[in-house]
Amino acid sequence: MPASNRNPLRVAVLADSDTRWKWGALTADRIVTGNRTDGHRLSGFLLRGRATPTPRQLEEVGVRADSLREVTAVEFLSEMERDTPDVIVLALVGGAVQAMLHGLARVTADARLTGASAKRPVVVTGYVGVVYEKLADGLLLRHGADIVLANSRQDAERFRAVYEGVGADASSVTEAALPFLGGAPYVKKNEPRAEDDPYTVVFAAQPSVPETAAHRTYLLRRLAEHARLHPDREVLLKLRSKPGEHTTHIEELPYQKLTQRLDGGLPDNLRLVYGHMGEVLDRTDLLVTVSSTAALESLHRRIPTAILTDLGVREALGNHHFTGSGCLASFDQLDAGHLPEPDERWLSRQGVAAGGASSGGRTYEQAFDTARQRVGDLLAEAADGRLAPIAPYYSLTTARGYLPGILARHHLGPDGTPLPGAPSAERDPGPVRQIVRRAARGAYRHGVQRVAPVIRRMGEL
């Protein structure tokens, strides 16, 4: 879809966390708006909730929109009804995607009935990273979007199999790649190194993997031991959020707290870092993680990457996704100097363009060609009034005992209309309202991160 052959497009991205905002905005740039030199406009909306990103998190992501504001689900639908964009990217958890699909289906149906506008936006959704759990549940909650992006050939095959297996239309599944891969290829450097350019080991932490304090403390202790065994190395613990902030997953046991309880404390060559993952990878010689998507970013750049086996290779950890990758390793092996060698065939099926080509022999940039063309075709159908109504697999016919609860969480009724008492749209809430909202969100986050874990631990006594 060459931008020069189209009028400027308006794209709306609705996201519910910092990582999904990053995925949604970059996906929009990859497949629709490009570099926006042709007048394309990107409007950002942040779904109000426990993981709504803070200004610091948004700044760290580094993705800019022409406008950006916080909304409820009902407010977003009201905005889409007033001012319908050409493309909507839903960068949300599965249940929220399903709610928005039913809400948008109702909005566009109402518009056709009233004759107010026959415009129907193209709706795009997908996943922010590795899909290792709730495959069927998450996919069926995303069904109904015009495009369901798969980050690799393997994912595309799995997604189509799920849809076809329940008798749902699988034509929406479109193979692409993670939109945030990139950066300079790694250049191997030998040890020992100069003091101002040390060999750098980075552990990419995850908010919810592993879950227990014992396992997280174990990883922290082994990381500290690795730093002591290799005093000439710089060891970095890369964290996603600061205390009080949330990302896509709740972090009940932040590493910042665990470091304060670690016997012997942290060695001088081990420190905590934040910031953009790409910038951290610029100085990384070895990336270590349990199952973070950062591993794919690292492998894309040919940085030696280790997926830890210390806590087992288990579905609950997500590291089972990396079986066959050649990257599985333990801290004992890493302490002894082992560097994993990735399997090229595995990389190819994961959409990782290490060495210049990804699945199907395509380069990384070519990985988005199919999605771009698909968006262009759908926009043409929308312009001619030929784009079919939004029709999710879940309906009151197929999931009467499940769907109403999903929609109700976002103050929508079974037909996608706002429930009585749902928050009304506020384009410019006053200063008092803004202060109350921030305080309420802070209290909610405090309850989730501080109070709830204590109550759970008390219940286990």
Buried (B, 14 or more C-beta within 10 A) or exposed (E): BEBEEBEEBBBBBBBBBBBBBBBBBBBBBBBBBBEBEBEBBBBBBBBBBBBBBBEEBBEBBBBEBEEBBBBBBBBBBBBBBEEBBBBBBBBBBBBBBBBBBBBBBBBBBBBBEEEEBEBBBBBBBBBBBBBBEEBEEBBBBBBBBBBBBBBBBBBBEBBBBBBEEEEBEBEBBBBBBBBBBBBEEBEEEEEEBEEEEBBBBBBBBBBEBBBEBEBBBBBBBBBBBBBBEBEEBBBBBBBBBEEEBBBBBBBBBBBBEBBEEBEEEBBEBBEBEBEBBBEBBBEBBBBBBBBBBBBBBBBBBBBBBBBBBBBEBEEEBBBBBBEEBBBBBBBEBBEEEBEBEBEEEBBBBBBBBBEEBBBEEBEBEBBBBBBBEBBBBBBEBBBEEEBEEBEBBBBEEBBEEEBBEBBEEBBBBBEBBBEEEBBEBEEEEEEEEEEEBEEEBEEEBEEBBEEEBEEEEEEEE
